[in-house]
């Protein structure tokens, strides 16, 4: 086979390989409707998300894959069919109103995953107030930073 033809075939094979794995750029969408609540902090910035035609890559360290029992307290955000990615927060200052955290209930040792709706301080220091999105009342628990297991950073439906 002629060297020129071989080089052209190699070049097009290279281009085909590059196009299969080239990164897809995000499309900005404008949601319509009313603000339904408080949004979580931006734990995964856009530069950490890489979408390709064949796969998705998120640059995230110490990630944990989680799924949930369906108590309906976080409906419609979470259900027993939801898959999620969580991380362990490093610092108390990283937790913001709107973040969805999983923590241990000191009274019964059960893990709860609810949204942070407020912050407070008492003689023991800073605490977080939480509530399930579909629960009528906030949790009657002062959640300390040491009680927090993880923060929800992504949900895959």
C-alpha positions, 0 to 999 in steps of 0.5 A: 500500500502506498505510504501516503494512503497509509498516512491519510488512513492513520490521520482519519483514524486518529480524528475519529478517535478524537471525535468519539472522546471529545468533550461535550460543552454544557448547554445553559438552560433557564428554568421557568417557575417559582423559587421552591426553596433553598439550593445547595452550595456549588460543591462541584464547579463546572471545571470539574465536570467533563462530559464525553459522548461515551462517558462522564468524568467528575474530578472529585476526591473521596467520593462515596456512592449512596442510595436511600431508603424511601421515607418520603422526607426528601421527596421529590429530591431523593427516593429509594430509586435515587443514586447519589454522590456524597463527600465528607466535608473538611471544614465547618465553614464549608456547610451552607444553608441549602446543603443536603447533609447526612448525619447521625441522630444522637438520640437513636443513632440512625443516619438521616439525610436532610437539608440545612435550613438554618445555623445557630450558636450556643455554649457548645458552638455552632450547630445546623438546623435541618428539615426534610424537604417534604416534612412539615416541621424542622428536625428537633436536633442541633446538628454539630459539624462532628455529627455530619457524615457526608454532604450530597453533591450529586444525584443521578436519577 
